[in-house]
Amino acid sequence: MTSTLAHHEQRAQLARDWAEIQERMLVPLYEAVYERVEVGPDTRLLGLGCGTGLALLLAAGRGAAVTGTETDGTRLELARARLLPEPQRGSRRWSVDLVGGGPADVPRERTFNLVTAFGRRPDPKSLAAAVARTEPGTPVVLADWGPAERCAATGALRVASRLAEPQRSGTTWRPSGRDDLEELAHGAGLRLDGSGRVSCPFGYADLDNAVRGLLSTGLFAGAVRATDEMQVGKELGEALQPYLRPDGSVWMPNLFRYVIARG
């Protein structure tokens, strides 16, 4: 019981760190995509792997009706707190629905004219299920890390791969292949209709903040399982030293990429 409670508390802390520290680093990506596909009051958005809901919040702020799916219950709880406040707490009038699970769990009568996958890359089956809920020609946006040499976070993320490798245990990080997103789109029967690159620098107040933010991505889960959180944190801190500024802050320029595909 104690071990289960500790695990739950750890997951809850990681979700809070994602919401409070790390998720905002991807705002330039969210905004660039929404500008490109002209998100507005006529948009009915399905966000796959919506995390703690920041991307949905930005789309709802543009007038879109948004539905988000998320398999991580702790992140979903924070998304609900962010997007579905008590009625007496505000006068927000946006249309939001949050679903625990994947696109197959969304009510059948709902259809969408935009699909986004900003979080964990969806598996082909989930992506196909999402596409099946769209109108013909609907844009489907898939996003991921840019080339490893253009992402300063690469060195830190390689800690995750190296420590997890002996046991091949759990979720970890691997460099994005040049055509990974395109191949995923083709596998779901989509045709490519554009792409883009967006600068998403990671900036942290201090080293501890940086370690907490990166751990919250979930990419270090396998490394933590193979060793322990203290060891991962120690090696992650060492990998971040080149990006430590004189004032104690951490700054890492990164490039993310996205593709737009249509059914």
Kinemage of the C-alpha trace (Angstrom):
@kinemage 1
@onewidth
@group {chain A} dominant
@subgroup {mainchain}
@vectorlist {calphas} color= white
{ca met a 1} P 0.000 0.000 0.000
{ca thr a 2} L 2.807 2.423 0.907
{ca ser a 3} L 4.610 1.663 -2.355
{ca thr a 4} L 1.408 2.203 -4.367
{ca leu a 5} L 0.743 5.511 -2.624
{ca ala a 6} L 4.312 6.685 -3.226
{ca his a 7} L 4.027 5.765 -6.910
{ca his a 8} L 0.774 7.699 -7.212
{ca glu a 9} L 2.301 10.733 -5.530
{ca gln a 10} L 5.318 10.553 -7.840
{ca arg a 11} L 3.065 10.452 -10.914
{ca ala a 12} L 1.042 13.383 -9.579
{ca gln a 13} L 4.221 15.414 -9.032
{ca leu a 14} L 5.464 14.653 -12.546
{ca ala a 15} L 2.122 15.793 -13.960
{ca arg a 16} L 2.287 19.039 -11.952
{ca asp a 17} L 5.864 19.650 -13.107
{ca trp a 18} L 4.764 19.131 -16.705
{ca ala a 19} L 1.916 21.616 -16.290
{ca glu a 20} L 3.883 24.206 -14.309
{ca ile a 21} L 7.370 23.960 -15.847
{ca gln a 22} L 7.678 22.075 -19.109
{ca glu a 23} L 4.497 22.348 -21.153
{ca arg a 24} L 4.850 26.084 -21.755
{ca met a 25} L 8.093 25.434 -23.666
{ca leu a 26} L 5.977 24.154 -26.557
{ca val a 27} L 3.722 27.217 -26.851
{ca pro a 28} L 5.621 28.498 -29.950
{ca leu a 29} L 4.837 25.173 -31.656
{ca tyr a 30} L 1.154 25.280 -30.719
{ca glu a 31} L 0.755 28.870 -31.847
{ca ala a 32} L 2.624 28.362 -35.135
{ca val a 33} L 0.419 25.407 -36.048
{ca tyr a 34} L -2.813 27.175 -35.078
{ca glu a 35} L -1.808 30.172 -37.165
{ca arg a 36} L -0.903 27.954 -40.128
{ca val a 37} L -4.209 26.024 -40.158
{ca glu a 38} L -6.260 29.080 -39.143
{ca val a 39} L -7.825 27.796 -35.922
{ca gly a 40} L -10.897 29.827 -35.040
{ca pro a 41} L -14.622 29.668 -34.201
{ca asp a 42} L -15.351 27.188 -37.012
{ca thr a 43} L -12.711 24.708 -35.796
{ca arg a 44} L -13.708 21.417 -34.172
{ca leu a 45} L -10.400 20.155 -32.827
{ca leu a 46} L -9.464 16.677 -31.645
{ca gly a 47} L -6.208 16.814 -29.671
{ca leu a 48} L -4.521 13.418 -29.207
{ca gly a 49} L -2.449 13.057 -26.049
{ca cys a 50} L -3.587 16.454 -24.777
{ca gly a 51} L -1.525 16.245 -21.569
{ca thr a 52} L -2.546 18.889 -19.055
{ca gly a 53} L -4.447 20.857 -21.671
{ca leu a 54} L -2.396 23.933 -22.509
{ca ala a 55} L -2.608 23.404 -26.281
{ca leu a 56} L -6.384 22.955 -25.995
{ca leu a 57} L -6.633 26.087 -23.878
{ca leu a 58} L -4.894 28.143 -26.565
{ca ala a 59} L -7.190 26.726 -29.268
{ca ala a 60} L -10.295 27.373 -27.160
{ca gly a 61} L -9.077 30.932 -26.660
{ca arg a 62} L -9.222 31.306 -30.464
{ca gly a 63} L -12.863 30.195 -30.408
{ca ala a 64} L -12.412 26.527 -31.337
{ca ala a 65} L -14.548 23.722 -29.923
{ca val a 66} L -11.974 21.310 -28.485
{ca thr a 67} L -11.915 17.645 -27.500
{ca gly a 68} L -8.825 16.135 -25.918
{ca thr a 69} L -7.858 12.529 -25.282
{ca glu a 70} L -5.274 11.492 -22.711
{ca thr a 71} L -4.318 8.095 -21.259
{ca asp a 72} L -2.469 9.542 -18.245
{ca gly a 73} L -5.132 10.068 -15.599
{ca thr a 74} L -3.029 12.421 -13.480
{ca arg a 75} L -2.413 14.752 -16.432
{ca leu a 76} L -6.076 14.566 -17.374
{ca glu a 77} L -7.099 15.691 -13.885
{ca leu a 78} L -4.965 18.820 -14.266
{ca ala a 79} L -6.398 19.443 -17.744
{ca arg a 80} L -9.897 19.311 -16.266
{ca ala a 81} L -8.937 21.794 -13.558
{ca arg a 82} L -7.477 24.111 -16.197
{ca leu a 83} L -10.263 23.861 -18.795
{ca leu a 84} L -13.403 22.926 -16.886
{ca pro a 85} L -13.616 25.290 -13.892
{ca glu a 86} L -16.546 25.315 -11.499
{ca pro a 87} L -19.365 27.364 -13.100
{ca gln a 88} L -19.320 29.923 -10.300
{ca arg a 89} L -15.581 30.511 -10.685
{ca gly a 90} L -15.771 32.269 -14.032
{ca ser a 91} L -17.752 33.123 -17.103
{ca arg a 92} L -15.869 31.053 -19.682
{ca arg a 93} L -18.140 29.942 -22.519
{ca trp a 94} L -15.843 27.744 -24.572
{ca ser a 95} L -16.725 24.224 -25.732
{ca val a 96} L -14.418 21.632 -24.146
{ca asp a 97} L -14.594 17.870 -23.703
{ca leu a 98} L -11.854 15.755 -22.145
{ca val a 99} L -11.761 11.989 -22.621
{ca gly a 100} L -9.706 9.439 -20.730
{ca gly a 101} L -8.276 7.051 -23.292
{ca gly a 102} L -7.878 7.404 -27.050
{ca pro a 103} L -9.936 8.518 -30.055
{ca ala a 104} L -11.965 5.287 -29.971
{ca asp a 105} L -13.348 6.453 -26.598
{ca val a 106} L -14.734 9.752 -27.967
{ca pro a 107} L -18.553 9.738 -28.402
{ca arg a 108} L -19.405 8.328 -31.829
{ca glu a 109} L -21.593 11.204 -32.944
{ca arg a 110} L -18.739 13.709 -32.780
{ca thr a 111} L -16.771 14.661 -35.914
{ca phe a 112} L -13.783 16.959 -36.308
{ca asn a 113} L -12.177 19.216 -38.905
{ca leu a 114} L -8.715 19.327 -37.286
{ca val a 115} L -6.626 16.670 -35.520
{ca thr a 116} L -3.415 17.455 -33.651
{ca ala a 117} L -0.822 15.218 -32.002
{ca phe a 118} L 1.597 17.471 -30.130
{ca gly a 119} L 2.391 15.058 -27.304
{ca arg a 120} L 3.568 11.494 -27.515
{ca arg a 121} L 3.569 10.318 -31.110
{ca pro a 122} L 0.323 8.349 -31.642
{ca asp a 123} L 0.480 4.731 -32.710
{ca pro a 124} L -0.858 4.029 -36.230
{ca lys a 125} L -4.043 2.409 -34.884
{ca ser a 126} L -4.958 5.440 -32.746
{ca leu a 127} L -4.149 7.817 -35.580
{ca ala a 128} L -6.334 5.846 -37.989
{ca ala a 129} L -9.178 5.881 -35.425
{ca ala a 130} L -8.858 9.672 -35.156
{ca val a 131} L -8.827 10.139 -38.936
{ca ala a 132} L -11.990 8.045 -39.190
{ca arg a 133} L -13.770 10.734 -37.140
{ca thr a 134} L -12.945 13.563 -39.541
{ca glu a 135} L -14.432 15.145 -42.623
{ca pro a 136} L -12.682 14.599 -46.004
{ca gly a 137} L -9.651 16.821 -46.392
{ca thr a 138} L -9.309 17.503 -42.675
{ca pro a 139} L -5.781 18.589 -41.696
{ca val a 140} L -3.983 16.205 -39.344
{ca val a 141} L -0.951 17.763 -37.648
{ca leu a 142} L 1.827 15.537 -36.307
{ca ala a 143} L 4.734 17.058 -34.371
{ca asp a 144} L 8.020 15.835 -32.932
{ca trp a 145} L 11.577 16.853 -32.133
{ca gly a 146} L 13.616 18.301 -34.952
{ca pro a 147} L 17.056 16.976 -36.011
{ca ala a 148} L 19.173 15.961 -33.032
{ca glu a 149} L 21.955 18.361 -34.041
{ca arg a 150} L 19.486 21.271 -33.883
{ca cys a 151} L 18.226 20.436 -30.375
{ca ala a 152} L 20.400 21.388 -27.416
{ca ala a 153} L 18.303 19.062 -25.236
{ca thr a 154} L 19.630 16.066 -27.161
{ca gly a 155} L 22.561 15.505 -24.796
{ca ala a 156} L 20.287 15.495 -21.767
{ca leu a 157} L 17.777 13.210 -23.448
{ca arg a 158} L 20.506 10.725 -24.335
{ca val a 159} L 20.864 10.134 -20.598
{ca ala a 160} L 17.402 8.567 -20.753
{ca ser a 161} L 18.391 6.167 -23.537
{ca arg a 162} L 21.744 5.214 -22.013
{ca leu a 163} L 20.434 4.464 -18.524
{ca ala a 164} L 17.372 2.588 -19.764
{ca glu a 165} L 19.291 0.494 -22.303
{ca pro a 166} L 20.607 -2.311 -20.008
{ca gln a 167} L 17.040 -3.407 -19.199
{ca arg a 168} L 15.240 -1.836 -22.173
{ca ser a 169} L 12.775 -0.788 -19.514
{ca gly a 170} L 9.782 1.475 -20.149
{ca thr a 171} L 9.325 4.687 -22.122
{ca thr a 172} L 12.515 6.360 -23.244
{ca trp a 173} L 13.827 8.767 -25.877
{ca arg a 174} L 15.300 8.133 -29.284
{ca pro a 175} L 16.355 10.645 -31.938
{ca ser a 176} L 13.659 11.459 -34.480
{ca gly a 177} L 14.248 10.034 -37.926
{ca arg a 178} L 14.089 12.461 -40.845
{ca asp a 179} L 10.932 10.858 -42.262
{ca asp a 180} L 9.269 9.470 -39.106
{ca leu a 181} L 6.274 11.809 -39.224
{ca glu a 182} L 5.803 11.374 -42.953
{ca glu a 183} L 5.871 7.580 -42.621
{ca leu a 184} L 3.327 7.721 -39.795
{ca ala a 185} L 1.041 9.863 -41.940
{ca his a 186} L 1.384 7.552 -44.947
{ca gly a 187} L 0.667 4.541 -42.730
{ca ala a 188} L -2.664 6.106 -41.751
{ca gly a 189} L -3.577 6.614 -45.413
{ca leu a 190} L -2.934 10.366 -45.371
{ca arg a 191} L -1.359 12.540 -48.045
{ca leu a 192} L 1.201 15.152 -47.075
{ca asp a 193} L 0.219 18.785 -47.457
{ca gly a 194} L 2.991 20.798 -45.838
{ca ser a 195} L 5.458 20.952 -42.988
{ca gly a 196} L 7.224 23.447 -40.785
{ca arg a 197} L 9.924 23.961 -38.182
{ca val a 198} L 9.517 25.978 -35.014
{ca ser a 199} L 12.080 27.184 -32.485
{ca cys a 200} L 11.102 26.072 -28.973
{ca pro a 201} L 13.879 27.062 -26.555
{ca phe a 202} L 13.787 25.447 -23.129
{ca gly a 203} L 14.451 28.045 -20.422
{ca tyr a 204} L 14.554 27.263 -16.693
{ca ala a 205} L 15.082 29.375 -13.604
{ca asp a 206} L 17.765 27.041 -12.259
{ca leu a 207} L 19.242 23.555 -12.579
{ca asp a 208} L 16.717 21.918 -10.253
{ca asn a 209} L 13.879 23.434 -12.267
{ca ala a 210} L 15.426 22.080 -15.475
{ca val a 211} L 15.829 18.561 -14.082
{ca arg a 212} L 12.229 18.530 -12.836
{ca gly a 213} L 10.929 19.845 -16.145
{ca leu a 214} L 12.765 17.292 -18.255
{ca leu a 215} L 11.836 14.398 -15.962
{ca ser a 216} L 8.183 15.400 -16.339
{ca thr a 217} L 8.264 14.657 -20.088
{ca gly a 218} L 7.960 10.937 -19.355
{ca leu a 219} L 10.976 10.213 -21.548
{ca phe a 220} L 13.046 9.237 -18.500
{ca ala a 221} L 10.573 6.673 -17.138
{ca gly a 222} L 12.601 3.746 -18.446
{ca ala a 223} L 15.836 5.189 -17.042
{ca val a 224} L 14.249 5.671 -13.604
{ca arg a 225} L 12.927 2.118 -13.660
{ca ala a 226} L 16.316 0.718 -14.668
{ca thr a 227} L 18.228 2.731 -12.006
{ca asp a 228} L 16.473 5.207 -9.693
{ca glu a 229} L 15.316 8.818 -9.793
{ca met a 230} L 18.320 10.089 -7.800
{ca gln a 231} L 20.800 8.560 -10.264
{ca val a 232} L 18.874 9.884 -13.262
{ca gly a 233} L 18.634 13.356 -11.712
{ca lys a 234} L 22.369 13.404 -10.962
{ca glu a 235} L 23.384 12.433 -14.516
{ca leu a 236} L 20.811 14.748 -16.030
{ca gly a 237} L 22.207 17.634 -13.996
{ca glu a 238} L 25.696 16.864 -15.292
{ca ala a 239} L 24.452 16.776 -18.893
{ca leu a 240} L 22.877 20.214 -18.426
{ca gln a 241} L 26.086 21.896 -17.256
{ca pro a 242} L 26.998 23.289 -20.731
{ca tyr a 243} L 23.705 25.213 -20.773
{ca leu a 244} L 24.021 26.699 -17.300
{ca arg a 245} L 24.283 30.505 -17.403
{ca pro a 246} L 26.229 32.723 -14.960
{ca asp a 247} L 22.974 33.729 -13.235
{ca gly a 248} L 22.137 30.054 -12.552
{ca ser a 249} L 19.460 29.743 -15.215
{ca val a 250} L 19.474 27.048 -17.910
{ca trp a 251} L 18.862 27.833 -21.591
{ca met a 252} L 18.676 25.284 -24.413
{ca pro a 253} L 17.660 26.236 -27.972
{ca asn a 254} L 15.670 23.479 -29.683
{ca leu a 255} L 13.952 22.988 -33.000
{ca phe a 256} L 10.661 21.113 -33.378
{ca arg a 257} L 9.054 20.078 -36.632
{ca tyr a 258} L 5.531 19.288 -37.746
{ca val a 259} L 3.814 17.915 -40.819
{ca ile a 260} L 0.307 18.586 -42.066
{ca ala a 261} L -1.432 15.675 -43.762
{ca arg a 262} L -4.955 15.189 -45.054
{ca gly a 263} L -7.289 12.249 -45.607
